[in-house]
Amino acid sequence: MRLPSGRRIRGRGLALPLPAGPRPAFALHLLDHEPQAVPWASRWVRWEDFGLPEDDAVTLDRLREALERSGAQRVELACLGGRGRTGTALACLVALDGVPARDAVAYVREKYSPLAVETTEQEEYVRRFAG
C-alpha cells in the first residue's frame, strides 16, 4: 500500500503464502503469540485477534520504526489474516504519515482492502491514535 508520503508498506496475512516478489527487509508482526523466526529483521507487537494491542507505547514505537524503515527498505505489517490488526496498524501508520486519524481507516479501506479494520473497537483506536 502506498502511504500519502509515497512510501510503500506491504500488509499481509501470515496464514497465507508469502507473496511473490522481493522479500521484506523488515516485518512488524501483530500477533497474540510470539511469531516464527523470519530471515529478515522483525519486531513483534502482542495483539489479540479482533482486539487492540496490549501496550500502546510499544505499538507506537514499533510503528514509528516501520515508518522510518519504509523510507529505504521493504517493510511489511502482518497478522494472521492480514485484515483486522494489519489494517488497524496500517491506518495508524497513515495517521503518522499525515492523514488525520479520523480519515485514516477510510484511506486504508480504499488503498489496501475494504475489509481492513474489522471491529468498532479497532476503528475507535485509530480515531484516538496520536502518534
N, C-alpha and C positions, 0 to 999 in steps of 0.2 A: 504494500500500500504506500502511496506517495503522501508524505506529510505536507502541510502548507508551505514549509520552507524548501521543499523539493527533495528532502532526504527520503530514503525508502526504508521501510521496515516490513519484513515478511511475518505474517501471522499464520499459524498452522496448528493442526491437531496432532498431538503425539501418537494417537491411536491410528493415524493414517500413515501410509508410506512416506518416506522423505521425498519431497518433490524433486523432479529433475532439475538440473542446472547447478550452478555453483553452490557450494555448501556455505553456511554462515561462518563468520569468524567469531561471532558471539551470540549466545542464546540466553534469553531470560525465561525460565520455566516457572509456570504458575500452577502449582500442584499442592494437594493436601499431604503428599508424601515425598520423600527425597527422590529426585529423578535419577534415572540411569545415567551413567557417565557418557559423555559425548567427546569426540576427538577435537573439539574446539572450546574456547573459553565459554564458561556459562555461570550463571547465578540462579538461585532458587528463591522464590517468594512462596511461603506457606500460605495456601489459599484454598479453602474448601470449595468443592464444586457447587455451583449455584449460589455461592456466598460472596464474602468480601475477604480481602487479605487480612491475615492475622495481625500484622504490625504495619501501621500506616507509615511510620518513619523509615522502616526498611524498604517498604514498597517505593516510596518516593525516591530514596537513594538509588535503588536498582533501576527505576525508570529513567532517572537523570543519567545514569551511566549508559543505559541503552541509547538514549537520545544522543549523548555525546559521541559514543562509538559509531553511531549511524552516519556521522559526517565523513568517515573514512573507511568504514568496514561494513560488511554484510551482516545485518542484525536480524534475528528472528525472535518473536514472542510466541510462546506455545503453552497451551494447556492440553487436556486430554482430547477434547473435541474441536478446539480452535474457534469457539464462538463466544461463550459467556465470559470467562475470565480473560481470554485473549482480547476479545472485543472491548471489554471494560478497560484493560490496560492500554490498548491502542487509543481509546478515547482520552484517557489521562495523558498519554503522550501528545496527542493532538492539542490538548489544552496547554501542555508545557511548550508546545511549538507555536502558540499564539492564538489559537481559536478560543473564543470564550467558552468556558466549561459548559454553559447551558446549551451550546450548539455542537459540542464535541461528539455526542452519541449519534446525532443525525449525520454528521460528517463521516463517521466510521461506517454507519449503515449504508451510506451512499458509495463510499470508495472501497470498502472491504467486503462487507456482507450484510444483507438486510436482516440476517438472523443474529447479528452481533449484539452483545449486551442482553442477557436473557431474562433478567429479573428487574422488577421495580427497584429493589434494593440496590442493585448494581447501577441503574440509571441515576438514582439519587446520590450514590457515591461519586459518580463523575460530576454531577452538577455541583456538589460540595467541594470537589477537588480543588486544592490550592497548592500549586507547585511553587 
